[in-house]
């Protein structure tokens, strides 16, 4: 298992829209003890996963937004 980068080490930071590099994948995400994270493609977000009502509304609004459309087009 890869170790987490040292504090302040920016070499492993995630790509931001418009930045060169690659997008993060599941193994790239380092999280704290006992937590779990799953990176889900946008077209699978609302496929019946158990979200709170507020989370479902927020995801639905964001996926329909011009900002998401712009980010998705940027790759």
PENOR-V62923 format. One line per field, one symbol per residue. phi: phi as a letter, one per 20 degrees, with the letter a starting at -180 (. if undefined). Layout:
phi->???
This chain:
phi->.fefffgnfefdfffdgnefpcffcgffedcfgnecbcedggfdfdeofedfgffffffffffeefffgfffffn
